[in-house]
Amino acid sequence: MQGALAPGIGDAVAAARALLAVRPARRAWLLRRMLAEARRAAEWRCARGRAHPHWGDGTLMTAALRRPHRPEPPLGDPDYRRCLVAVLEGLAQPRAQDRHFGADGSRSSRAAAISSPQSTQ
């Protein structure tokens, strides 16, 4: 996404702390939600030149810290490590939109990506 800041370790730690504050069964949903809100806020910020009024500046840290979160435990805490790994894996996953519409998220790249001699009419 053009104009978005690459997440840093502080973003991952903040998101893991937010995940610790919810039941394990809700963590995957919360992570997807935080990542989506951060993306939307970054798009808003890039388009309008200011932070989104509710979702903030487009960083994962902002999306995470506006929620209930636990203090950062030591890395020896297995539950915290699971949350941190989940965040890192979530950051490594390409968005479904990117897989369907091209790396930059542009819908205009989809037609070229799926065109073939058989699809012309």
N, C-alpha and C positions, 0 to 999 in steps of 0.2 A: 504494500500500500504506500503510495507516494506521500511523503511528508510525515509519516508516522515514525516515532522514535523506536529504535530497537530496544526490546526489553533488556534490563540488566538483572544482576543477581538480586538487587533490592526488590525488584518487581516480583521475582519468583518467591522470595522469602515472605513478602507481604501477602501474596496469594496463598501460600501454604499456611500462614497463620490464620487467614480467613477460613480455609478449609478445615482446620483443626476445630473451629468453633461450631461446626455442624456435624450431624450424625454421618457416619461413613457412607450410608446409603444415599445421602444427598450431595456428596462431594463432587461427583462427576458433573451433575447438573449445575452446581454452583460454579465450577471451573468454566464450563462452557458459557455460562451467563456472564461471568466477569470478562472473559476474553472477547465476547461479542460486544459488551458495553464499551470496553476499551477501544475496540476497532471503530465502532460507531462514533464515539467521542472524538477520536483522532480524525476521522473523515469530516466531522463537523468543524473541528478546529482548523483543519486545512482549508476548508471551503469558506469559512467565515472569519478566520484570523483571531478567534477567541475561544475560550473553553466552553464546552457544552454546559448549560445551566444546571443540569442534574448529574450528568455522568463525568464531568470534569475535563481534564486536559488530554485524555486519550492514553494515559499510561495504565498499565495493569496495576501498579501500586495504588493509584487513585481509586480504581474500581474495587480493589481489595480493602483498602483502609477505611472506606466509607461504610463498610459492613462491620458487624461484630467480629472481633478477632482476638485470638489468644496471644499472650506474650510469646516471644520466640524461645522455644525450648532448646536444649543442647542437641547437637546432631546425633547423640547417642539414643535419643528418643525414637523408637521404631515407628510410632504413629506419625511423628513429624517427618521422618525420612520418607515414608510412603506418600505423604502429602506433597513434599518437595519434589519427589520423582514424578508424581502425577502432573504437577505444574510444568516441569521441564518437558515431559512427554507431550503435554497439551500444546506447548509453545512450538514443538518440533513438527506437529501435525499440520499439513496444508489444509486450508479452509476448503470446505466442499465447494464453495463458490469459485475458488481459484482453480479447482480441478475441472469444473465445468465451463468456466468463462475465460480462462487464461490466467497467467501468473499475476497480472495487475488487477484482476477483478473486473475487467472491462467486458461487458456483454458483446461488444462489437467483435471481439476475437473469436467468439463461439462459432460463427458461421464458417469461418476459414478452417477452424479446427476439425469440424465434422464434415466438410465438403468432400465429396468423392465423385468420380464419373457416374456412379450409379444414382447419386442423389440429385443430379440436375434434371430439370423438368422442361 
